[in-house]
Amino acid sequence: MPQYTVYWQPGCTSCLKTKEFLRARGIEFESVNVREDPGAMAALAKLGARSVPVIARGTEFAYGQDLDTVAKFVGVNFERAMLDVPVLFSRLLALLDCAAHLTEQIPADALRVRLPGRERTHLDLAYHVPQIVIAFLDAALGGRLTFEHFERKPPEHVVTAADAAKLTRSVSQALAVWWGANQSRLPEALDTYYGRQPLRAVLERTTWHVAQHARQLQRLLELQGLSPTPGLSPTLHAGLPLPEDVWDAEVPLQ
């Protein structure tokens, strides 16, 4: 029986990265898809965890959003270079622009098609992308980045691909305004649902979270026989701790 258990759900960027991180280091674990295992949520509640990914060992657990925390929990060394804050910021703006273009190309008849293993639809995924940045901005403005940010569903006025793309662009503009007003006096740390974290780490996670979902949007378009334009440039991914895969192989896109 493996020493560790990983609780995860399909389409979750941090879930996929956590499992890849452990497998790359030869660390065995029991894989529990909380969308399919009827006892998973009760097990998480017993641990005191409220979101995924979670890696558990007996009655102890760690959230998988921060790989440094995961590495410490399993007792392995983890050293890597991290992009500087100004580079992460400019990269995030570029990724949001790409995500908006990809969103606009989602066919109308695909918007409400559900993704494998989730209640999330193509439209939900497109709407989720700007919510990632809203969560960051809320924390940067003195609030808190919550898991509920990532569970939000499109409101009644967001019904088309163009609506979702417009929201992504408006959030990108808000991010640029925030940066312009605060880049000389950035907060050192932000409050998040997985603890108080350095701003640089949260911005990095925000950036690669958006990047991974942009990869998913592109793959979904390709699976429909489309050729997304413009496609995601590999330079936008360089230096980001993205998962190797676009989607979890345990619940494949096709």
N, C-alpha and C positions, 0 to 999 in steps of 0.2 A: 504494500500500500504506500503510495507516495506521501512524503512528509508534508507537502504543500497542496493547497486547493486554490484554484483561481476561479473566481466568479466573474462572468462576463456576459455580454450580449452582442448579437450580430450588428455589424456596422459601426461599432464603437471603436474609435481610433486608439484610445489609450488601452482598451482591452486587447486589441490585436498587438500593439507594441509590447505590452507586458508579457504576453505569451511568447512572442518572438524573442524577447530579451532572455527569458528563462531557458527556452529551448536552445538558443545559441550557446548557452553556458552549461548545457547538459544537466539542467536541473529539472527533475521529473515532477509533475504535478497532476492532480486530478482536475480535469476541465469540466466546469459546471456552467452550462448555458442557462441563465436565470429565466429566459423566455420559455424554456422547455422543461426544466426540472421543477416539479410542483412543490418541492420542499426547499428550494433555494432561497426564496425571500425570507422564510422563517429562519433559516440558518444564518442569513446576514443580520437579521434583527437580533438574534441571540448573541451574535458577536458584538453588536452595537454599530454596525455599518449601515449606511443609508443609501449608498450608491455603488456603482461598479466602474472600473474593475477593482476587485479586492483580492489580495493574496493572503491566505490564512494558513496558520500553523497552530493546530490545537485551538486554544481560546484567544490567540494573538492574531492580529491582522495588520495589514498596511494597505493604504490606497495606492493604486497603480498609476495615478496621474503624474507622479514624479519618480523618474527612474532612479534617481539617487536614493530615494527612500526605499524603493524595491531592492536595490543592490545592498543597502545596509541591512535590510530585513533578512535577506537570504545569505548574507555574509560573503559577498564577492566584491572585488575592487571594480570601480567603474570610473574611468577618467576619460574625458572627451573635451574637445574645444567647443566653445559656445560663441555664436555670432554676437557682435556688439549690439547694443540697444538701437542705435540709429540704423544699422543694417537690417535688423529685424523689423523695425518700423516700416522702412521703405519696401522691404520684401512683402510685408503684410498688405500694404496698399496695392502692390502689383498683383498679388494673389486674389484680392477682392475684386479687382478689375476683371481678371480672368474668370473668376467664379460667376460674375454678373453676365459675361458674354456666354458662358456655358449654359447658364440658367435660361437665357433667352432662347436657346436652341432646343429646349425640351418640348417635344411634340405635345399638343393639347391633349391627345388621347392617352398620353403616358403619365400625366400629372398626378392622377389619383391611383396609379398602379402601385401596389405595396412592394416594398423591398423584401428580400428573403429573410424570414425569421423575425420580422418586425411588423408593428402596425404602421411604421413610418412609410409614407409615400414619397414619390419623386418630388412633389411639391413641398412636403415636409422637410426633405433633405435640403432643398434649395433655400427654404426659409430658415433652417437651422444655421446655415453659414453666417449670416449677419448676427444671429443671436450670440454666437461665440464671441464676437467683437463687442457687442453690447454688454456682455458679462464682464469682459475686461474693463471697459470704460466705466461701468458702474463701480467696480472695485477701485479703479484709479481715481475716481471722483469722491472717494471716501466711503463708499458702500461696501458690498460684499459680492464676490463671484459665487453664485449658488448653482447647485446641480439642477435646480428648477429652471434656470435660464435655458439649459440644454434640452429640456422636455417640452418647451413651449410649442404650440401648434399654430398654424397660420390663422389670423383673425378673418372675419368675414370679408374684409375688403382686399385680402390677398388671395386671389382666385386664379390668376393666370401666371404664366412664366414671366411675362413682362412686369407684373406687379412685384414678384419676388426679386427680380433683377433690379428694379427701381429701389427697393428697400436696401439691397446690398450696396448700391451706389450711395444712397443717402447716409448709411452707416459709415462707409468709407470716408465721406466728406466730414462727418462728425469726428472721426478718428484723426483726420488731418488737422482739423481745428484744435482739437485737444492737444495734439503734439505741438502745434505752433505756439500755443499759449503756455505750455508747461515743460517743454524740453529742457529748459535751464533749471528747473526745480522739480524734478521727478520724485515721486515718493520712493523710498527705499524698499518697501514691502507692501503687499496687498493682502487683504483678508479674503480667503477662499474657503470652500466647504471642506477642503482637505488640509486646512491649517493656514497660518500666515506664511506667505512665500515671498522670496525676493522678486521685485518687479521684473527683472531680467528673465527669470525662470518662467514667470506667468506669461510674459510677452512671447517668449520662445514657444511655449506650449500653445498659446493662442495662434501663433503663426503656423506651426506645423499641423495643428488641428484643422485650420482652414485649408491648408495645402492638401491634406489627406482627403477631405471631403470634395475638394475641387477635382482630385484624381478620380474619385468615385463618380462624380457628375460626368466627367469625360468618358469613363468606362461605360456608364449606362447609355450614353449617346452612341458609343461605338457598337454596343450590343444590339442597338436598334438599326444598325446598318448605316449610321450617319458618320460623317467626317467632321468633327468639331473644328471650328475655325474662330479665333486662333486656338491652336492646341496649347497645352501647358508646356512651357519651355523647361528643360532639365535644370537650367540655371536658377530657376525659382526654388528648386528643391535643395540645391547645393548647401551643405552645412547644417541642414535641419535633420533632427532625429526621427525621420519618418519611418513607419513600418515598411518592410520589404514588399508586402502584399498590399493590394488595393482593398481587398475584402477578405474576410475570414474564410479559410478553406473548409472549415467545419460546416459552414452554411453558405455555399458558393452562390455567386450571382447567377450562374447558369450551370 
